[in-house]
């Protein structure tokens, strides 16, 4: 029997050059290593990721479709700055997706509550440990669980893009905003309490109220 070489095994499941460039640049944008308004060249990204310009170009096209960059032929990619209009648009889109999902999942709330309780426990542990990155990841997973439970894959994909854009707007500022974590924990706990009741409007109001809080904080941090 012929066995694959170690090198071949190592390649199985490895991301493509375009995927590596995409992940690198997207993370740099979300973490504001490349701030809004900065122009980055294909050569700069290729050097940072160790790939050729062709996969970099593919990565930039993906990021342009996600609204994170604007491409300028022969010049590079402009990291799109966050505007007040974008904040308002993202919050409005989140409201439409999350409230629709909240209505859809109500009949299956018992199973959803179990998953959300686990996510809230993750948030609390991360907060106690002072790990903001883990806290924000658990927060995102909490919201995504509701949207994914609604069963619409297209809306779930859209939601993840919305949260990417919100992360770019707020992560650095949230790190400097006192008390935001406590508010998030309290409001997530209120959502769980609503799922324990028999009033779907109370659940919907808890979801809507949490989005309103995010909108207020994002507006204040700009």
Secondary structure, 3 states (H helix, E strand, C coil): CCCCCHHHHHHCCCCCHHHHHHHHHHHHHHCCCCCCCCEECHHHHHHHHCCCHHHHHHHHHHHHHCCCEEEECCCEEEECCCCHHHHHHHHHHHHHHHHHHHHHHHHHHHHHHHHHHHHHHHHHHHHHHCCHHHHHHHHHHHHHHHHHHCCCHHHHHHHHHHHHHHHHHHHHHHCCCCCHHHHHHHHHHHHHHHHHCCCHHHHHHHHHHHHHHHHHHHHHHC
